[in-house]
Amino acid sequence: MPDPNYATTAHIRLDALRSNARAVRQLIGDRTLLVAVKANAYGHGAVPVAIFLERQQLADWFGVATAPEAIELRDSGVTSPILKMSLSFADELPALLALPDVSLTVADATTIDQAEQAAAAAGVTARVHLAIDTGMRRVGCEPSAAIDLARRVSACRHLDLQGLGTHLPISDQPDDDGFTVDELARFRSVVTQIQADRAVHGLSPVPMVHCANSGAVLSHDLDGFTMVRPGIMIYGYYPDTTTPRPVELTPVMELTSKVTFVKPLAVGQTVGYGRTWTSSKDTWIATVPVGYADGFSRLNSNRGSMLVNGRPYPVAGRVCMDFTMLDLGPGDSPPVTVGDEVCWLGRRGGHSITADDLAGIMGTISYEVLCLIGPRVRRVYSSLGDDATG
């Protein structure tokens, strides 16, 4: 449990979360909305995010990656359907099947048979989604095998084929739209074949057909799909800088701390581990209790910046596990004092630092920046002026 006195804080703006979910609704019409809350809701706190979206009736389903993530949601009182979007090991299945309204992902004969055996042992009917690989090459069956595997599920007494899904690796990159368009065509063709085969055998259509991540929601035709699975756009970021922006998204998270120490530095003196930064002038150094254990990557060393009193100051030296030093510049007295607010993700005084900005410095993507925020950073949730710490 984060220390409520810990100065380094993630401010989660529930009004922004609401706005982004409504923007998704605007794009998807009456399709089912599954919100990905895996990886602690991309660093935002899975339980508070899911509870808020459920109470506001802004999400229909939630998507998780691990069994503990599903268990955590149920233990916290979240009742909406959950899809475990990754495959499960056989020894995970009993715990998952003991949870109400949690659907499994299967991809081959082995995972189907394991699900059937576990469901039979538990005396339940397990709802499963068949993953079809149309180009991601991560998990999923080949399209040519999908009909036979769908039949295999239907032949199982304790399984219900609830969904058909695939995943799109570059739906967020319009300069290579052809690959995604071909993927979508292959997926639609397989779905059509499976649904026709079920009709011949007197079975009802598979109700959940899904493939749309944030990139597809923003920039691709959703015709034929009954459910979408956005992640990053719910949290206020576009999946790629080139992704079309038909709706405006608002970052949900701000990260702040406080200046903990200020000291003068003479010309020629060095700062931090490895002595990688040397002052070219007499200056002031501020120490901030934020480090890579909090999620401020070491890759920001001598490259990143933070906002103090609305003004950006560059990182001086290597980012430490628990601290980062800032170069405040010369002067008879320092421009900041101990206790002044530091913003390391967010907007202050006409300046901003976004997850995309940090990703550019780190050579990564906004997803990783948000997921790196450490568990000791306390999350504070606010909406309509009310704050709650989680």
C-alpha positions in Angstrom: 0.0 0.0 0.0 1.6 3.4 -1.0 2.5 5.6 1.9 -0.1 8.5 2.0 2.8 10.8 3.1 4.9 9.9 0.1 5.4 13.1 -1.9 5.6 11.5 -5.4 2.0 11.2 -6.6 0.1 10.0 -9.7 -3.0 12.2 -10.1 -5.7 10.2 -12.0 -8.3 12.5 -13.5 -11.5 10.6 -13.6 -13.2 13.4 -15.7 -10.6 12.8 -18.4 -11.2 9.0 -18.2 -14.9 9.7 -18.6 -14.3 12.0 -21.6 -12.0 9.4 -23.3 -14.5 6.6 -22.8 -17.3 8.7 -24.2 -15.1 9.5 -27.2 -14.7 5.8 -27.9 -18.4 5.3 -27.6 -18.9 8.1 -30.2 -16.7 6.1 -32.6 -18.1 2.6 -32.1 -21.8 3.1 -32.0 -23.7 0.3 -30.3 -20.8 -2.2 -30.2 -19.7 -3.8 -27.0 -16.9 -1.9 -25.3 -14.2 -3.9 -23.6 -11.7 -1.7 -21.8 -8.2 -3.1 -21.3 -7.3 -2.8 -17.7 -4.3 -5.2 -17.8 -1.0 -4.1 -16.4 -2.7 -2.2 -13.6 -4.8 -0.3 -16.1 -1.6 0.8 -17.9 -0.3 2.1 -14.6 -3.5 4.0 -13.6 -4.8 1.5 -11.1 -6.9 -1.4 -12.4 -9.4 -1.6 -9.5 -10.3 2.2 -9.2 -10.4 2.6 -13.0 -12.7 -0.5 -13.5 -15.0 0.5 -10.6 -15.3 4.0 -11.9 -16.1 2.9 -15.5 -18.5 0.3 -14.3 -20.4 2.7 -12.1 -20.6 5.3 -14.8 -21.8 2.6 -17.3 -18.9 3.5 -19.6 -17.5 0.0 -20.1 -19.3 -3.2 -20.9 -16.4 -5.6 -20.4 -12.8 -5.5 -19.0 -9.8 -7.2 -20.5 -6.9 -8.6 -18.4 -3.7 -10.5 -19.2 -3.2 -12.6 -16.1 -5.3 -14.7 -13.7 -4.3 -12.6 -10.7 -5.6 -9.5 -12.6 -9.0 -11.2 -13.0 -9.1 -12.3 -9.4 -8.2 -8.8 -8.2 -11.1 -7.3 -10.1 -13.6 -9.8 -8.7 -12.3 -9.6 -5.2 -12.8 -5.8 -5.4 -16.4 -6.1 -6.4 -16.2 -5.5 -10.1 -19.1 -7.5 -11.7 -18.8 -6.7 -15.4 -17.7 -9.6 -17.7 -14.0 -10.1 -18.0 -12.0 -11.5 -20.9 -8.6 -13.0 -20.1 -7.0 -12.0 -23.4 -4.0 -14.3 -23.0 -3.8 -18.1 -23.0 -4.0 -19.8 -19.6 -1.8 -22.6 -18.2 -3.7 -25.6 -17.1 -3.0 -25.0 -13.4 -4.6 -21.5 -13.7 -7.9 -22.7 -15.0 -9.6 -23.9 -11.7 -9.1 -20.5 -10.1 -10.4 -18.7 -13.2 -13.4 -21.0 -13.6 -14.3 -20.3 -10.0 -14.8 -16.7 -10.8 -18.2 -15.5 -12.2 -18.4 -14.3 -15.8 -14.8 -14.7 -16.7 -14.1 -15.8 -20.3 -11.0 -17.7 -21.5 -8.9 -17.4 -24.6 -8.1 -20.6 -26.5 -6.0 -21.1 -29.6 -5.4 -24.7 -30.4 -6.5 -28.2 -29.6 -4.5 -28.3 -26.4 -5.9 -25.2 -24.9 -9.4 -26.2 -25.9 -9.1 -29.6 -24.3 -7.5 -28.2 -21.2 -10.4 -25.8 -20.8 -12.9 -28.6 -21.4 -11.3 -30.8 -18.8 -11.1 -28.1 -16.2 -14.7 -27.0 -16.8 -15.9 -30.6 -16.5 -14.0 -31.0 -13.2 -15.6 -27.8 -11.9 -19.0 -28.7 -13.1 -19.4 -25.4 -15.1 -19.7 -24.3 -18.7 -16.7 -22.2 -19.6 -17.1 -19.4 -22.2 -14.2 -19.2 -24.5 -12.9 -17.0 -27.3 -10.9 -18.5 -30.2 -7.8 -16.5 -31.0 -7.1 -16.4 -34.8 -3.7 -15.3 -36.0 -4.0 -12.9 -39.0 -0.5 -11.4 -38.8 0.6 -10.7 -35.2 2.4 -14.1 -35.0 2.2 -14.2 -31.2 -0.7 -16.4 -30.3 -3.7 -17.8 -32.2 -4.5 -20.4 -34.8 -3.9 -20.1 -38.5 -7.1 -19.0 -40.3 -7.1 -22.3 -42.2 -7.4 -24.2 -38.9 -10.1 -21.9 -37.4 -13.2 -23.8 -38.6 -12.0 -27.1 -37.3 -11.1 -25.6 -33.9 -14.4 -23.9 -33.7 -16.1 -27.2 -34.3 -13.9 -28.8 -31.6 -15.1 -26.2 -29.1 -18.7 -26.8 -30.1 -18.2 -30.6 -29.6 -17.2 -30.0 -26.0 -20.0 -30.4 -23.5 -18.6 -27.9 -21.1 -17.5 -25.1 -23.4 -19.4 -22.3 -25.1 -17.8 -20.5 -28.0 -18.6 -17.0 -27.1 -16.1 -15.1 -29.2 -13.8 -14.9 -32.2 -10.9 -12.5 -32.1 -7.6 -11.5 -33.7 -5.0 -8.8 -33.0 -3.7 -6.1 -35.3 0.1 -5.3 -35.1 0.1 -2.1 -37.1 -3.5 -0.7 -37.1 -2.1 2.5 -35.7 0.2 3.2 -38.7 -1.6 4.7 -41.7 1.6 4.5 -43.9 1.1 0.7 -43.9 -2.7 0.4 -44.0 -2.6 -2.3 -46.7 -1.3 -4.9 -44.2 -4.1 -4.1 -41.8 -6.8 -4.0 -44.5 -5.7 -7.4 -45.7 -5.7 -8.7 -42.1 -9.3 -7.5 -41.6 -10.4 -9.1 -44.8 -8.9 -12.4 -43.8 -10.5 -12.2 -40.4 -13.9 -11.3 -41.8 -13.7 -14.2 -44.2 -12.9 -16.7 -41.5 -15.6 -15.4 -39.3 -18.1 -15.7 -42.1 -17.1 -19.3 -42.7 -17.3 -20.2 -39.1 -20.8 -18.6 -38.7 -22.0 -20.3 -41.9 -20.7 -23.7 -40.6 -22.5 -23.2 -37.3 -25.7 -22.4 -39.1 -25.5 -25.6 -41.1 -25.1 -27.5 -37.9 -28.0 -25.7 -36.2 -25.9 -23.6 -33.9 -26.4 -19.9 -33.1 -23.8 -17.4 -34.4 -20.8 -16.6 -32.2 -21.9 -13.4 -30.6 -18.6 -11.7 -29.9 -16.4 -10.8 -32.9 -13.5 -8.5 -32.1 -10.1 -7.3 -33.2 -10.2 -3.5 -32.8 -7.5 -2.1 -30.6 -7.1 1.7 -30.2 -5.5 2.0 -33.7 -8.4 0.2 -35.3 -11.0 2.1 -33.4 -9.5 5.4 -34.5 -8.8 4.6 -38.1 -10.4 1.5 -39.5 -13.7 0.1 -40.6 -15.4 -1.8 -37.8 -18.1 -3.3 -40.0 -18.9 -6.9 -38.9 -17.4 -6.6 -35.4 -19.5 -6.6 -32.4 -16.9 -5.7 -29.7 -13.9 -3.4 -29.6 -10.9 -3.6 -27.2 -9.2 -0.2 -26.8 -6.4 0.3 -24.3 -4.1 3.3 -24.6 -6.8 5.7 -26.0 -8.9 5.2 -22.8 -5.9 6.7 -20.9 -5.6 9.7 -23.1 -3.0 8.8 -25.7 -3.0 8.0 -29.4 -1.2 4.7 -30.1 1.2 6.3 -32.6 2.1 9.9 -33.5 0.8 9.2 -37.1 -2.5 7.7 -36.1 -5.6 9.6 -37.3 -7.3 11.7 -34.5 -11.0 11.7 -35.2 -11.7 12.5 -31.6 -9.8 14.5 -28.9 -8.3 12.5 -26.1 -7.1 13.9 -22.7 -4.3 12.3 -20.7 -5.6 10.8 -17.5 -2.5 10.8 -15.4 -0.3 13.6 -14.0 2.8 12.9 -12.0 4.1 15.3 -9.3 6.5 15.4 -6.4 8.3 18.1 -4.4 11.7 19.6 -4.2 13.5 18.0 -1.3 16.9 19.8 -1.3 18.6 22.8 -3.0 22.3 23.4 -3.0 24.8 25.6 -4.8 27.3 24.1 -7.3 30.5 25.6 -8.4 31.8 25.6 -11.9 33.6 22.4 -12.7 31.8 20.3 -10.1 30.1 17.1 -11.1 26.7 15.6 -10.2 25.5 12.1 -9.6 26.7 8.5 -10.2 29.4 8.2 -12.8 30.1 12.0 -12.7 28.4 12.2 -16.1 27.4 15.9 -15.8 29.8 18.7 -15.1 28.7 22.3 -14.4 30.0 24.8 -16.9 29.1 27.7 -14.5 28.2 28.4 -10.9 24.6 27.1 -10.6 22.0 25.7 -8.3 21.0 22.0 -8.1 17.6 20.8 -6.9 17.1 17.3 -5.8 13.7 15.6 -6.4 12.6 12.4 -4.7 11.7 10.7 -8.0 13.8 8.0 -9.6 13.7 4.9 -11.8 12.0 3.0 -9.0 9.1 5.4 -9.4 9.1 5.0 -13.2 11.3 8.0 -14.2 13.6 6.0 -16.4 17.4 6.2 -16.2 17.2 7.0 -19.9 16.2 10.5 -18.9 19.7 11.0 -17.4 21.2 14.3 -18.8 18.3 14.4 -21.3 15.0 14.8 -19.6 13.4 17.7 -17.7 10.9 18.4 -15.0 8.6 21.4 -14.4 9.1 23.4 -11.2 6.8 26.3 -10.6 5.7 26.1 -14.3 9.2 26.3 -15.6 11.2 23.4 -17.2 14.6 22.5 -15.7 16.9 19.9 -17.2 18.0 16.8 -15.5 21.6 17.0 -14.3 23.5 13.7 -14.1 22.1 10.2 -13.9 18.7 9.5 -12.7 19.1 7.5 -9.4 16.8 4.8 -8.0 15.1 7.3 -5.7 16.3 10.8 -6.8 16.8 13.0 -9.8 18.8 16.2 -9.8 17.8 19.3 -11.8 20.0 22.2 -13.0 18.3 25.4 -11.8 20.8 27.8 -13.4 22.9 30.6 -11.9 21.9 33.4 -9.6 22.5 34.9 -6.2 19.7 32.8 -4.9 17.9 29.7 -6.2 14.7 30.1 -8.2 13.0 27.3 -6.2 12.8 26.3 -2.6 12.3 23.0 -0.7 8.7 22.0 -0.9 7.9 23.5 -4.3 5.8 21.3 -6.5 7.6 19.4 -9.3 5.6 18.1 -12.3 7.2 15.3 -14.3 4.2 14.4 -16.4 1.5 16.9 -17.1 1.0 20.6 -17.9 2.1 23.6 -15.8 2.6 27.3 -16.7 2.2 26.9 -20.5 4.7 24.0 -20.6 3.9 20.3 -20.7 5.6 16.9 -20.5 3.6 14.1 -22.0 4.1 10.3 -22.0 4.9 10.8 -25.7 7.7 13.3 -24.8 9.2 10.9 -22.3 8.9 8.0 -24.8 10.8 10.0 -27.4 13.7 10.5 -24.9 13.6 6.9 -23.9 13.3 5.5 -27.5 10.0 3.7 -26.6 6.2 4.2 -26.6 3.8 5.9 -24.3 2.4 2.5 -23.2 5.7 1.6 -21.5 6.1 5.1 -19.9 2.8 4.7 -18.2 3.3 1.0 -17.2 6.6 1.8 -15.6 5.1 4.0 -12.9 6.1 2.1 -9.7 3.8 0.7 -7.0 5.2 3.0 -4.4 3.8 6.0 -6.2 0.5 6.8 -4.6 -2.5 7.2 -6.9 -4.9 9.9 -6.1 -8.2 9.9 -8.0 -10.2 13.1 -8.5 -13.4 13.9 -10.1 -15.5 17.1 -9.8 -13.2 18.4 -7.2 -13.2 15.3 -4.9 -10.0 13.5 -4.2 -9.5 9.9 -3.1 -6.2 8.1 -2.6 -5.8 4.5 -3.8 
